[in-house]
Amino acid sequence: MRPVNLVAGNALRLLECGAEFFPALIAAFDSATVEIHLETYIFSDDQTGLSVKAALIRAAQRGVVVYVITDWIGTGRLQSIRLDRDLRVAGVHHRSFNPWFRRGLARTHRKLCVVDRDLAFIGGLNINDDMISAMMPTSCCPSRAGISPSKSLARWSG
């Protein structure tokens, strides 16, 4: 195992289910001032998805630069098209990963978010109502630091 350089002032908090995760994520979007980078496998058109989408749109309308990558297969073709339309109209930069199977069956199963290079959400929650249950085993954690969005998150996949 490699040694890790720790930076003072960081914090880690475990969010054990969607009922804890989504309010924290939406609150982070609502307090964002510079940029949001979000990548997820599934972004559903249910109550959870609509709430997250509304928070992303509010952020973009305040002048926050918002980048979203969703998986074309995981999110679904029709939902990807609707989501892309709604987000782009509001000024959100959205891309679907691997539309029309341009890269074979490649998928992005990442579920991560970086807000203002200060707050990161990592773990296994898709953006849908299925993730609300307290019975869902999750390991989503926000952490504070001078975070730089990863190259894979920032990379646009046409």
VEXVEXVO-950188 format. One record per atom (N, C-alpha, C, O): residue number from 1; x, y, z. Coordinates in steps of 0.1 Angstrom, whole numbers, padded with zeros to 4 digits. Layout:
residues N
+-----+-------+-------+-------+
:   n :    px :    py :    pz :
+-----+-------+-------+-------+
: NUM :     X :     Y :     Z :
...
+-----+-------+-------+-------+
***
This chain:
residues 158
+-----+-------+-------+-------+
:   n :    px :    py :    pz :
+-----+-------+-------+-------+
:   1 :  0008 : -0012 :  0000 :
:   1 :  0000 :  0000 :  0000 :
:   1 :  0009 :  0012 :  0000 :
:   1 :  0019 :  0013 :  0007 :
:   2 :  0005 :  0022 : -0008 :
:   2 :  0013 :  0035 : -0009 :
:   2 :  0010 :  0044 :  0003 :
:   2 : -0001 :  0044 :  0008 :
:   3 :  0020 :  0051 :  0008 :
:   3 :  0017 :  0061 :  0018 :
:   3 :  0008 :  0072 :  0012 :
:   3 :  0009 :  0076 :  0001 :
:   4 :  0000 :  0077 :  0021 :
:   4 : -0010 :  0088 :  0017 :
:   4 : -0006 :  0101 :  0024 :
:   4 : -0004 :  0100 :  0036 :
:   5 : -0005 :  0112 :  0017 :
:   5 : -0003 :  0125 :  0023 :
:   5 : -0016 :  0130 :  0027 :
:   5 : -0025 :  0133 :  0019 :
:   6 : -0018 :  0132 :  0040 :
:   6 : -0031 :  0138 :  0045 :
:   6 : -0030 :  0153 :  0046 :
:   6 : -0019 :  0158 :  0048 :
:   7 : -0041 :  0159 :  0043 :
:   7 : -0041 :  0174 :  0044 :
:   7 : -0050 :  0178 :  0055 :
:   7 : -0062 :  0173 :  0056 :
:   8 : -0046 :  0187 :  0063 :
:   8 : -0054 :  0191 :  0075 :
:   8 : -0067 :  0198 :  0070 :
:   8 : -0067 :  0204 :  0059 :
:   9 : -0077 :  0197 :  0078 :
:   9 : -0089 :  0205 :  0074 :
:   9 : -0099 :  0197 :  0066 :
:   9 : -0110 :  0202 :  0063 :
:  10 : -0096 :  0184 :  0063 :
:  10 : -0106 :  0176 :  0056 :
:  10 : -0115 :  0169 :  0066 :
:  10 : -0112 :  0167 :  0077 :
:  11 : -0126 :  0165 :  0061 :
:  11 : -0136 :  0157 :  0069 :
:  11 : -0142 :  0147 :  0060 :
:  11 : -0143 :  0148 :  0048 :
:  12 : -0147 :  0136 :  0066 :
:  12 : -0153 :  0125 :  0059 :
:  12 : -0166 :  0121 :  0066 :
:  12 : -0166 :  0120 :  0079 :
:  13 : -0177 :  0120 :  0059 :
:  13 : -0190 :  0117 :  0066 :
:  13 : -0196 :  0106 :  0057 :
:  13 : -0198 :  0107 :  0045 :
:  14 : -0200 :  0095 :  0064 :
:  14 : -0207 :  0084 :  0057 :
:  14 : -0222 :  0087 :  0056 :
:  14 : -0228 :  0090 :  0066 :
:  15 : -0227 :  0086 :  0044 :
:  15 : -0242 :  0088 :  0042 :
:  15 : -0247 :  0074 :  0039 :
:  15 : -0243 :  0068 :  0029 :
:  16 : -0255 :  0069 :  0048 :
:  16 : -0258 :  0054 :  0047 :
:  16 : -0270 :  0051 :  0038 :
:  16 : -0271 :  0039 :  0035 :
:  17 : -0277 :  0060 :  0033 :
:  17 : -0288 :  0057 :  0023 :
:  17 : -0292 :  0069 :  0016 :
:  17 : -0287 :  0080 :  0019 :
:  18 : -0300 :  0067 :  0006 :
:  18 : -0305 :  0078 : -0003 :
:  18 : -0312 :  0089 :  0005 :
:  18 : -0311 :  0101 :  0002 :
:  19 : -0319 :  0085 :  0016 :
:  19 : -0326 :  0095 :  0024 :
:  19 : -0316 :  0105 :  0031 :
:  19 : -0320 :  0116 :  0034 :
:  20 : -0303 :  0101 :  0032 :
:  20 : -0293 :  0110 :  0037 :
:  20 : -0285 :  0116 :  0026 :
:  20 : -0282 :  0128 :  0026 :
:  21 : -0283 :  0108 :  0015 :
:  21 : -0274 :  0112 :  0004 :
:  21 : -0281 :  0123 : -0004 :
:  21 : -0274 :  0134 : -0006 :
:  22 : -0293 :  0122 : -0009 :
:  22 : -0299 :  0131 : -0018 :
:  22 : -0301 :  0145 : -0012 :
:  22 : -0299 :  0155 : -0019 :
:  23 : -0306 :  0146 :  0000 :
:  23 : -0307 :  0160 :  0006 :
:  23 : -0293 :  0167 :  0007 :
:  23 : -0292 :  0179 :  0004 :
:  24 : -0283 :  0159 :  0010 :
:  24 : -0269 :  0165 :  0011 :
:  24 : -0264 :  0169 : -0003 :
:  24 : -0258 :  0180 : -0004 :
:  25 : -0267 :  0161 : -0013 :
:  25 : -0263 :  0164 : -0027 :
:  25 : -0270 :  0176 : -0032 :
:  25 : -0264 :  0185 : -0037 :
:  26 : -0283 :  0177 : -0030 :
:  26 : -0291 :  0189 : -0034 :
:  26 : -0287 :  0201 : -0026 :
:  26 : -0286 :  0212 : -0032 :
:  27 : -0284 :  0200 : -0014 :
:  27 : -0280 :  0212 : -0006 :
:  27 : -0266 :  0217 : -0011 :
:  27 : -0264 :  0229 : -0012 :
:  28 : -0258 :  0207 : -0015 :
:  28 : -0245 :  0211 : -0021 :
:  28 : -0247 :  0219 : -0034 :
:  28 : -0240 :  0229 : -0037 :
:  29 : -0256 :  0214 : -0042 :
:  29 : -0259 :  0220 : -0055 :
:  29 : -0264 :  0234 : -0052 :
:  29 : -0261 :  0244 : -0059 :
:  30 : -0273 :  0235 : -0042 :
:  30 : -0280 :  0248 : -0039 :
:  30 : -0270 :  0258 : -0034 :
:  30 : -0272 :  0270 : -0034 :
:  31 : -0259 :  0254 : -0028 :
:  31 : -0249 :  0263 : -0022 :
:  31 : -0237 :  0265 : -0031 :
:  31 : -0228 :  0272 : -0028 :
:  32 : -0236 :  0258 : -0042 :
:  32 : -0225 :  0259 : -0052 :
:  32 : -0224 :  0273 : -0057 :
:  32 : -0234 :  0280 : -0059 :
:  33 : -0211 :  0277 : -0059 :
:  33 : -0209 :  0291 : -0064 :
:  33 : -0201 :  0291 : -0077 :
:  33 : -0201 :  0301 : -0084 :
:  34 : -0193 :  0280 : -0080 :
:  34 : -0184 :  0281 : -0091 :
:  34 : -0187 :  0270 : -0101 :
:  34 : -0190 :  0273 : -0113 :
:  35 : -0187 :  0257 : -0097 :
:  35 : -0189 :  0246 : -0107 :
:  35 : -0193 :  0233 : -0100 :
:  35 : -0191 :  0231 : -0088 :
:  36 : -0200 :  0225 : -0108 :
:  36 : -0205 :  0212 : -0104 :
:  36 : -0201 :  0202 : -0115 :
:  36 : -0203 :  0205 : -0126 :
:  37 : -0195 :  0191 : -0111 :
:  37 : -0192 :  0180 : -0120 :
:  37 : -0199 :  0168 : -0114 :
:  37 : -0196 :  0164 : -0103 :
:  38 : -0208 :  0162 : -0122 :
:  38 : -0216 :  0150 : -0118 :
:  38 : -0215 :  0140 : -0128 :
:  38 : -0217 :  0142 : -0140 :
:  39 : -0212 :  0127 : -0124 :
:  39 : -0212 :  0116 : -0133 :
:  39 : -0220 :  0105 : -0127 :
:  39 : -0217 :  0101 : -0115 :
:  40 : -0229 :  0099 : -0134 :
:  40 : -0237 :  0088 : -0128 :
:  40 : -0241 :  0078 : -0139 :
:  40 : -0242 :  0081 : -0151 :
:  41 : -0244 :  0066 : -0135 :
:  41 : -0248 :  0055 : -0144 :
:  41 : -0263 :  0057 : -0148 :
:  41 : -0267 :  0057 : -0159 :
:  42 : -0272 :  0058 : -0137 :
:  42 : -0286 :  0060 : -0140 :
:  42 : -0291 :  0073 : -0134 :
:  42 : -0288 :  0077 : -0123 :
:  43 : -0298 :  0080 : -0143 :
:  43 : -0304 :  0093 : -0138 :
:  43 : -0319 :  0092 : -0143 :
:  43 : -0323 :  0094 : -0154 :
:  44 : -0328 :  0088 : -0133 :
:  44 : -0341 :  0085 : -0137 :
:  44 : -0350 :  0097 : -0137 :
:  44 : -0347 :  0108 : -0132 :
:  45 : -0362 :  0095 : -0143 :
:  45 : -0372 :  0106 : -0144 :
:  45 : -0383 :  0103 : -0134 :
:  45 : -0395 :  0104 : -0137 :
:  46 : -0378 :  0101 : -0121 :
:  46 : -0388 :  0099 : -0110 :
:  46 : -0386 :  0111 : -0100 :
:  46 : -0379 :  0120 : -0104 :
:  47 : -0392 :  0110 : -0089 :
:  47 : -0392 :  0121 : -0079 :
:  47 : -0378 :  0125 : -0076 :
:  47 : -0374 :  0137 : -0075 :
:  48 : -0369 :  0115 : -0073 :
:  48 : -0355 :  0118 : -0069 :
:  48 : -0348 :  0124 : -0081 :
:  48 : -0341 :  0135 : -0079 :
:  49 : -0349 :  0119 : -0093 :
:  49 : -0343 :  0124 : -0105 :
:  49 : -0348 :  0139 : -0108 :
:  49 : -0340 :  0147 : -0111 :
:  50 : -0361 :  0141 : -0106 :
:  50 : -0366 :  0154 : -0109 :
:  50 : -0361 :  0164 : -0099 :
:  50 : -0358 :  0176 : -0102 :
:  51 : -0359 :  0160 : -0086 :
:  51 : -0354 :  0169 : -0076 :
:  51 : -0339 :  0173 : -0078 :
:  51 : -0335 :  0184 : -0077 :
:  52 : -0331 :  0163 : -0082 :
:  52 : -0317 :  0165 : -0085 :
:  52 : -0316 :  0174 : -0097 :
:  52 : -0308 :  0183 : -0098 :
:  53 : -0324 :  0170 : -0108 :
:  53 : -0323 :  0178 : -0120 :
:  53 : -0327 :  0193 : -0117 :
:  53 : -0321 :  0202 : -0122 :
:  54 : -0337 :  0195 : -0109 :
:  54 : -0341 :  0209 : -0106 :
:  54 : -0330 :  0216 : -0099 :
:  54 : -0328 :  0228 : -0101 :
:  55 : -0323 :  0210 : -0090 :
:  55 : -0312 :  0216 : -0083 :
:  55 : -0301 :  0219 : -0092 :
:  55 : -0294 :  0230 : -0091 :
:  56 : -0298 :  0211 : -0102 :
:  56 : -0287 :  0214 : -0112 :
:  56 : -0291 :  0226 : -0120 :
:  56 : -0283 :  0234 : -0123 :
:  57 : -0304 :  0226 : -0124 :
:  57 : -0309 :  0237 : -0132 :
:  57 : -0308 :  0251 : -0124 :
:  57 : -0304 :  0261 : -0129 :
:  58 : -0312 :  0250 : -0111 :
:  58 : -0311 :  0262 : -0103 :
:  58 : -0297 :  0267 : -0102 :
:  58 : -0295 :  0279 : -0103 :
:  59 : -0288 :  0258 : -0101 :
:  59 : -0274 :  0262 : -0100 :
:  59 : -0269 :  0268 : -0113 :
:  59 : -0263 :  0279 : -0112 :
:  60 : -0273 :  0262 : -0124 :
:  60 : -0269 :  0268 : -0137 :
:  60 : -0275 :  0282 : -0139 :
:  60 : -0268 :  0291 : -0144 :
:  61 : -0287 :  0284 : -0134 :
:  61 : -0294 :  0297 : -0136 :
:  61 : -0288 :  0308 : -0127 :
:  61 : -0289 :  0319 : -0129 :
:  62 : -0280 :  0303 : -0116 :
:  62 : -0273 :  0313 : -0108 :
:  62 : -0259 :  0316 : -0113 :
:  62 : -0252 :  0324 : -0108 :
:  63 : -0256 :  0309 : -0124 :
:  63 : -0243 :  0312 : -0130 :
:  63 : -0232 :  0302 : -0127 :
:  63 : -0220 :  0303 : -0131 :
:  64 : -0236 :  0291 : -0120 :
:  64 : -0226 :  0280 : -0117 :
:  64 : -0225 :  0272 : -0130 :
:  64 : -0234 :  0269 : -0136 :
:  65 : -0212 :  0269 : -0133 :
:  65 : -0209 :  0260 : -0145 :
:  65 : -0212 :  0246 : -0140 :
:  65 : -0206 :  0241 : -0131 :
:  66 : -0221 :  0239 : -0148 :
:  66 : -0225 :  0226 : -0144 :
:  66 : -0223 :  0216 : -0155 :
:  66 : -0227 :  0218 : -0167 :
:  67 : -0215 :  0205 : -0152 :
:  67 : -0212 :  0195 : -0162 :
:  67 : -0218 :  0182 : -0156 :
:  67 : -0216 :  0178 : -0145 :
:  68 : -0226 :  0175 : -0165 :
:  68 : -0232 :  0162 : -0161 :
:  68 : -0229 :  0152 : -0172 :
:  68 : -0231 :  0154 : -0184 :
:  69 : -0225 :  0140 : -0168 :
:  69 : -0223 :  0129 : -0177 :
:  69 : -0232 :  0117 : -0172 :
:  69 : -0231 :  0114 : -0160 :
:  70 : -0240 :  0112 : -0180 :
:  70 : -0249 :  0101 : -0177 :
:  70 : -0246 :  0090 : -0186 :
:  70 : -0242 :  0092 : -0198 :
:  71 : -0248 :  0077 : -0182 :
:  71 : -0246 :  0066 : -0191 :
:  71 : -0259 :  0064 : -0200 :
:  71 : -0270 :  0064 : -0195 :
:  72 : -0256 :  0063 : -0213 :
:  72 : -0267 :  0062 : -0222 :
:  72 : -0275 :  0049 : -0220 :
:  72 : -0288 :  0049 : -0222 :
:  73 : -0268 :  0038 : -0217 :
:  73 : -0275 :  0026 : -0215 :
:  73 : -0282 :  0025 : -0202 :
:  73 : -0294 :  0022 : -0201 :
:  74 : -0275 :  0029 : -0191 :
:  74 : -0281 :  0029 : -0178 :
:  74 : -0293 :  0038 : -0176 :
:  74 : -0303 :  0035 : -0169 :
:  75 : -0292 :  0050 : -0181 :
:  75 : -0302 :  0060 : -0180 :
:  75 : -0314 :  0057 : -0190 :
:  75 : -0325 :  0060 : -0187 :
:  76 : -0310 :  0051 : -0201 :
:  76 : -0321 :  0048 : -0211 :
:  76 : -0321 :  0058 : -0222 :
:  76 : -0319 :  0070 : -0220 :
:  77 : -0323 :  0054 : -0234 :
:  77 : -0323 :  0062 : -0246 :
:  77 : -0333 :  0074 : -0245 :
:  77 : -0329 :  0086 : -0246 :
:  78 : -0345 :  0071 : -0242 :
:  78 : -0355 :  0082 : -0242 :
:  78 : -0353 :  0091 : -0231 :
:  78 : -0354 :  0104 : -0232 :
:  79 : -0350 :  0086 : -0219 :
:  79 : -0347 :  0095 : -0207 :
:  79 : -0335 :  0103 : -0210 :
:  79 : -0334 :  0115 : -0206 :
:  80 : -0325 :  0097 : -0216 :
:  80 : -0313 :  0105 : -0219 :
:  80 : -0316 :  0117 : -0229 :
:  80 : -0310 :  0128 : -0227 :
:  81 : -0324 :  0114 : -0238 :
:  81 : -0328 :  0125 : -0248 :
:  81 : -0336 :  0136 : -0240 :
:  81 : -0333 :  0148 : -0242 :
:  82 : -0346 :  0132 : -0232 :
:  82 : -0353 :  0142 : -0224 :
:  82 : -0344 :  0150 : -0214 :
:  82 : -0345 :  0162 : -0213 :
:  83 : -0336 :  0143 : -0207 :
:  83 : -0327 :  0149 : -0198 :
:  83 : -0317 :  0158 : -0205 :
:  83 : -0315 :  0170 : -0200 :
:  84 : -0312 :  0154 : -0216 :
:  84 : -0303 :  0163 : -0224 :
:  84 : -0310 :  0176 : -0228 :
:  84 : -0304 :  0187 : -0226 :
:  85 : -0322 :  0175 : -0233 :
:  85 : -0329 :  0186 : -0237 :
:  85 : -0332 :  0196 : -0225 :
:  85 : -0329 :  0208 : -0226 :
:  86 : -0337 :  0190 : -0214 :
:  86 : -0340 :  0199 : -0202 :
:  86 : -0328 :  0206 : -0197 :
:  86 : -0328 :  0217 : -0193 :
:  87 : -0317 :  0198 : -0196 :
:  87 : -0305 :  0204 : -0190 :
:  87 : -0299 :  0214 : -0199 :
:  87 : -0295 :  0225 : -0194 :
:  88 : -0298 :  0211 : -0212 :
:  88 : -0291 :  0221 : -0221 :
:  88 : -0299 :  0234 : -0222 :
:  88 : -0293 :  0245 : -0223 :
:  89 : -0312 :  0233 : -0222 :
:  89 : -0321 :  0245 : -0223 :
:  89 : -0317 :  0254 : -0211 :
:  89 : -0318 :  0267 : -0212 :
:  90 : -0314 :  0248 : -0199 :
:  90 : -0311 :  0256 : -0187 :
:  90 : -0297 :  0260 : -0186 :
:  90 : -0293 :  0267 : -0176 :
:  91 : -0289 :  0256 : -0196 :
:  91 : -0275 :  0260 : -0195 :
:  91 : -0265 :  0250 : -0189 :
:  91 : -0253 :  0253 : -0187 :
:  92 : -0270 :  0238 : -0186 :
:  92 : -0262 :  0227 : -0181 :
:  92 : -0255 :  0220 : -0192 :
:  92 : -0261 :  0217 : -0202 :
:  93 : -0242 :  0217 : -0191 :
:  93 : -0234 :  0210 : -0201 :
:  93 : -0237 :  0195 : -0198 :
:  93 : -0233 :  0190 : -0188 :
:  94 : -0243 :  0188 : -0207 :
:  94 : -0247 :  0174 : -0205 :
:  94 : -0241 :  0166 : -0216 :
:  94 : -0242 :  0170 : -0228 :
:  95 : -0236 :  0154 : -0213 :
:  95 : -0232 :  0144 : -0223 :
:  95 : -0237 :  0130 : -0219 :
:  95 : -0237 :  0127 : -0207 :
:  96 : -0241 :  0122 : -0228 :
:  96 : -0244 :  0108 : -0226 :
:  96 : -0231 :  0100 : -0229 :
:  96 : -0225 :  0102 : -0240 :
:  97 : -0228 :  0091 : -0220 :
:  97 : -0216 :  0083 : -0223 :
:  97 : -0220 :  0071 : -0232 :
:  97 : -0230 :  0064 : -0230 :
:  98 : -0213 :  0070 : -0243 :
:  98 : -0215 :  0059 : -0253 :
:  98 : -0228 :  0058 : -0259 :
:  98 : -0235 :  0048 : -0259 :
:  99 : -0233 :  0070 : -0265 :
:  99 : -0246 :  0069 : -0271 :
:  99 : -0245 :  0060 : -0284 :
:  99 : -0235 :  0060 : -0291 :
: 100 : -0256 :  0053 : -0286 :
: 100 : -0257 :  0044 : -0298 :
: 100 : -0246 :  0034 : -0299 :
: 100 : -0242 :  0030 : -0310 :
: 101 : -0240 :  0030 : -0288 :
: 101 : -0230 :  0020 : -0287 :
: 101 : -0218 :  0023 : -0295 :
: 101 : -0212 :  0014 : -0301 :
: 102 : -0214 :  0036 : -0296 :
: 102 : -0202 :  0039 : -0304 :
: 102 : -0189 :  0033 : -0299 :
: 102 : -0180 :  0031 : -0307 :
: 103 : -0189 :  0029 : -0287 :
: 103 : -0177 :  0022 : -0281 :
: 103 : -0181 :  0008 : -0277 :
: 103 : -0176 :  0003 : -0266 :
: 104 : -0189 :  0001 : -0285 :
: 104 : -0193 : -0012 : -0281 :
: 104 : -0202 : -0011 : -0269 :
: 104 : -0211 : -0002 : -0268 :
: 105 : -0201 : -0021 : -0260 :
: 105 : -0210 : -0021 : -0248 :
: 105 : -0203 : -0014 : -0236 :
: 105 : -0208 : -0016 : -0225 :
: 106 : -0194 : -0005 : -0239 :
: 106 : -0187 :  0003 : -0228 :
: 106 : -0198 :  0011 : -0220 :
: 106 : -0207 :  0017 : -0226 :
: 107 : -0197 :  0011 : -0207 :
: 107 : -0206 :  0019 : -0198 :
: 107 : -0198 :  0026 : -0188 :
: 107 : -0186 :  0023 : -0185 :
: 108 : -0203 :  0037 : -0183 :
: 108 : -0197 :  0044 : -0171 :
: 108 : -0206 :  0040 : -0159 :
: 108 : -0217 :  0045 : -0158 :
: 109 : -0200 :  0033 : -0150 :
: 109 : -0207 :  0029 : -0138 :
: 109 : -0203 :  0039 : -0126 :
: 109 : -0207 :  0036 : -0115 :
: 110 : -0196 :  0049 : -0129 :
: 110 : -0192 :  0058 : -0119 :
: 110 : -0204 :  0066 : -0113 :
: 110 : -0213 :  0069 : -0120 :
: 111 : -0203 :  0068 : -0100 :
: 111 : -0213 :  0076 : -0093 :
: 111 : -0205 :  0086 : -0085 :
: 111 : -0201 :  0083 : -0073 :
: 112 : -0202 :  0098 : -0090 :
: 112 : -0194 :  0107 : -0082 :
: 112 : -0198 :  0121 : -0086 :
: 112 : -0203 :  0124 : -0097 :
: 113 : -0194 :  0130 : -0077 :
: 113 : -0197 :  0144 : -0079 :
: 113 : -0187 :  0153 : -0072 :
: 113 : -0183 :  0150 : -0061 :
: 114 : -0183 :  0164 : -0078 :
: 114 : -0174 :  0173 : -0072 :
: 114 : -0181 :  0187 : -0073 :
: 114 : -0185 :  0191 : -0084 :
: 115 : -0182 :  0194 : -0062 :
: 115 : -0189 :  0207 : -0061 :
: 115 : -0178 :  0217 : -0057 :
: 115 : -0172 :  0216 : -0046 :
: 116 : -0176 :  0228 : -0065 :
: 116 : -0167 :  0239 : -0062 :
: 116 : -0153 :  0234 : -0058 :
: 116 : -0146 :  0241 : -0051 :
: 117 : -0149 :  0223 : -0063 :
: 117 : -0136 :  0217 : -0059 :
: 117 : -0133 :  0217 : -0044 :
: 117 : -0122 :  0217 : -0040 :
: 118 : -0144 :  0216 : -0037 :
: 118 : -0143 :  0216 : -0022 :
: 118 : -0150 :  0204 : -0016 :
: 118 : -0147 :  0200 : -0005 :
: 119 : -0160 :  0199 : -0023 :
: 119 : -0169 :  0189 : -0017 :
: 119 : -0170 :  0178 : -0027 :
: 119 : -0174 :  0180 : -0039 :
: 120 : -0168 :  0165 : -0023 :
: 120 : -0169 :  0154 : -0032 :
: 120 : -0179 :  0144 : -0026 :
: 120 : -0179 :  0141 : -0014 :
: 121 : -0187 :  0138 : -0035 :
: 121 : -0196 :  0127 : -0032 :
: 121 : -0191 :  0115 : -0040 :
: 121 : -0190 :  0116 : -0052 :
: 122 : -0188 :  0104 : -0033 :
: 122 : -0184 :  0092 : -0039 :
: 122 : -0192 :  0080 : -0034 :
: 122 : -0197 :  0081 : -0022 :
: 123 : -0194 :  0070 : -0042 :
: 123 : -0202 :  0058 : -0036 :
: 123 : -0209 :  0051 : -0047 :
: 123 : -0204 :  0051 : -0059 :
: 124 : -0220 :  0045 : -0044 :
: 124 : -0227 :  0036 : -0053 :
: 124 : -0241 :  0039 : -0056 :
: 124 : -0248 :  0030 : -0060 :
: 125 : -0245 :  0051 : -0053 :
: 125 : -0259 :  0055 : -0055 :
: 125 : -0262 :  0061 : -0069 :
: 125 : -0256 :  0071 : -0073 :
: 126 : -0271 :  0055 : -0076 :
: 126 : -0276 :  0061 : -0088 :
: 126 : -0287 :  0071 : -0085 :
: 126 : -0291 :  0072 : -0073 :
: 127 : -0291 :  0079 : -0094 :
: 127 : -0300 :  0090 : -0091 :
: 127 : -0314 :  0085 : -0095 :
: 127 : -0319 :  0087 : -0106 :
: 128 : -0320 :  0078 : -0085 :
: 128 : -0334 :  0073 : -0087 :
: 128 : -0340 :  0069 : -0074 :
: 128 : -0333 :  0068 : -0064 :
: 129 : -0353 :  0068 : -0074 :
: 129 : -0361 :  0065 : -0061 :
: 129 : -0356 :  0052 : -0055 :
: 129 : -0358 :  0050 : -0043 :
: 130 : -0351 :  0042 : -0063 :
: 130 : -0347 :  0029 : -0057 :
: 130 : -0337 :  0031 : -0046 :
: 130 : -0335 :  0022 : -0038 :
: 131 : -0329 :  0042 : -0046 :
: 131 : -0318 :  0044 : -0037 :
: 131 : -0322 :  0051 : -0024 :
: 131 : -0314 :  0053 : -0016 :
: 132 : -0335 :  0054 : -0022 :
: 132 : -0340 :  0061 : -0010 :
: 132 : -0341 :  0051 :  0002 :
: 132 : -0338 :  0056 :  0013 :
: 133 : -0344 :  0039 :  0000 :
: 133 : -0346 :  0029 :  0011 :
: 133 : -0335 :  0029 :  0021 :
: 133 : -0323 :  0029 :  0017 :
: 134 : -0338 :  0029 :  0033 :
: 134 : -0328 :  0028 :  0044 :
: 134 : -0322 :  0014 :  0044 :
: 134 : -0311 :  0013 :  0050 :
: 135 : -0327 :  0005 :  0037 :
: 135 : -0322 : -0009 :  0036 :
: 135 : -0310 : -0010 :  0026 :
: 135 : -0303 : -0020 :  0025 :
: 136 : -0309 :  0000 :  0018 :
: 136 : -0298 :  0000 :  0007 :
: 136 : -0285 :  0001 :  0013 :
: 136 : -0282 :  0011 :  0020 :
: 137 : -0276 : -0009 :  0011 :
: 137 : -0262 : -0007 :  0016 :
: 137 : -0254 :  0002 :  0007 :
: 137 : -0253 :  0000 : -0005 :
: 138 : -0249 :  0013 :  0013 :
: 138 : -0242 :  0023 :  0005 :
: 138 : -0230 :  0027 :  0012 :
: 138 : -0228 :  0024 :  0024 :
: 139 : -0221 :  0034 :  0005 :
: 139 : -0209 :  0039 :  0011 :
: 139 : -0206 :  0053 :  0004 :
: 139 : -0195 :  0055 : -0002 :
: 140 : -0215 :  0062 :  0005 :
: 140 : -0214 :  0075 : -0001 :
: 140 : -0208 :  0084 :  0009 :
: 140 : -0213 :  0085 :  0021 :
: 141 : -0198 :  0091 :  0005 :
: 141 : -0191 :  0100 :  0015 :
: 141 : -0188 :  0113 :  0009 :
: 141 : -0181 :  0114 : -0002 :
: 142 : -0192 :  0124 :  0015 :
: 142 : -0186 :  0137 :  0010 :
: 142 : -0173 :  0140 :  0018 :
: 142 : -0172 :  0136 :  0030 :
: 143 : -0164 :  0146 :  0011 :
: 143 : -0151 :  0150 :  0018 :
: 143 : -0147 :  0163 :  0014 :
: 143 : -0150 :  0168 :  0003 :
: 144 : -0141 :  0171 :  0023 :
: 144 : -0137 :  0184 :  0019 :
: 144 : -0122 :  0185 :  0017 :
: 144 : -0114 :  0179 :  0025 :
: 145 : -0118 :  0192 :  0007 :
: 145 : -0104 :  0194 :  0004 :
: 145 : -0103 :  0203 : -0008 :
: 145 : -0113 :  0207 : -0014 :
: 146 : -0091 :  0206 : -0013 :
: 146 : -0089 :  0212 : -0026 :
: 146 : -0090 :  0201 : -0036 :
: 146 : -0079 :  0196 : -0040 :
: 147 : -0101 :  0198 : -0041 :
: 147 : -0104 :  0187 : -0050 :
: 147 : -0103 :  0192 : -0064 :
: 147 : -0110 :  0202 : -0068 :
: 148 : -0097 :  0184 : -0073 :
: 148 : -0097 :  0187 : -0087 :
: 148 : -0105 :  0176 : -0094 :
: 148 : -0101 :  0164 : -0092 :
: 149 : -0115 :  0179 : -0102 :
: 149 : -0123 :  0169 : -0108 :
: 149 : -0113 :  0160 : -0117 :
: 149 : -0104 :  0165 : -0123 :
: 150 : -0115 :  0147 : -0116 :
: 150 : -0106 :  0138 : -0123 :
: 150 : -0107 :  0140 : -0138 :
: 150 : -0117 :  0145 : -0143 :
: 151 : -0097 :  0136 : -0145 :
: 151 : -0096 :  0137 : -0159 :
: 151 : -0108 :  0129 : -0165 :
: 151 : -0114 :  0133 : -0175 :
: 152 : -0111 :  0118 : -0159 :
: 152 : -0122 :  0109 : -0165 :
: 152 : -0135 :  0116 : -0164 :
: 152 : -0144 :  0115 : -0172 :
: 153 : -0137 :  0124 : -0153 :
: 153 : -0150 :  0131 : -0151 :
: 153 : -0151 :  0143 : -0160 :
: 153 : -0161 :  0146 : -0166 :
: 154 : -0140 :  0149 : -0162 :
: 154 : -0140 :  0161 : -0170 :
: 154 : -0140 :  0158 : -0185 :
: 154 : -0144 :  0167 : -0193 :
: 155 : -0136 :  0146 : -0189 :
: 155 : -0136 :  0142 : -0203 :
: 155 : -0150 :  0141 : -0209 :
: 155 : -0158 :  0134 : -0203 :
: 156 : -0152 :  0147 : -0220 :
: 156 : -0165 :  0146 : -0226 :
: 156 : -0165 :  0134 : -0236 :
: 156 : -0155 :  0132 : -0244 :
: 157 : -0175 :  0126 : -0235 :
: 157 : -0176 :  0114 : -0244 :
: 157 : -0187 :  0115 : -0254 :
: 157 : -0198 :  0112 : -0251 :
: 158 : -0184 :  0120 : -0266 :
: 158 : -0194 :  0123 : -0276 :
: 158 : -0201 :  0111 : -0280 :
: 158 : -0210 :  0112 : -0288 :
+-----+-------+-------+-------+
***
